[in-house]
Amino acid sequence: MNTPSPLQRIARLGLILMMWGSMSACSNDQHWKEEVQLSDGRIIVVERDLITESGGDEWALNRSGSKPKEYRIRFEYPNGSGKTVQWRSTKIDVQTWPEMPLVLDVESDSPVVFSSGYVRGCQMYFKYIWRNGAWIENNLPPKFEKRATNLLVFDGLNGRSLFDLEAKRKNNSDVTLKIFSQVGPKHPYCR
């Protein structure tokens, strides 16, 4: 059996460290917590993740060469059971951008998430209801009740790991895409 020399071991270790460093440098995944005020006035803290992948185009504002791949929300079921529920973006548009969650709320003791995404060139809103341990999509009609966005519309964490309601309100008011400030009363537009 051929045992590597000390120089070969150092070279291999250096290569492994360089590969690990380059992989971690390419990851722009974001993780944070935020306070969310539900329509009944309760405030809960949710955990959020923005998972990224390579493929940001040359016009990408972040210039990192990455783009969102998936949004995730984790929270304790608001009924006091202590059970953790997780929502993940499932819809991907033709440019492979995921839908963005905008509202988390509770209807008839069931968590609901409203998101925004593109389908065949049309920006649409989507509604998901947590039932029997799974998220079920509930198709929205052309007109429906308007809801103010209560989730952070991502515009960079700026070193924060927790967004309270005031910090989130300020961040969301600074975001230039006002179409994300509410869901409804109709779908935004279709090309």
Protein Blocks (a to p, Z undefined) as FASTA:
>chain_A
ZZddfklmmmmmmmmmmmmmmmmmmpccdcdddddddfkopacdddddddddehiafklm
klnopacfbdcdddddfklnopacddddfbdcfkopacddfbdcdeehiacddddddeeh
iacddddddeehiacdddddfbdcddddfbdcdebjklpabdcfklmmmmmmmpmblmlm
pgcjbdfbdZZ
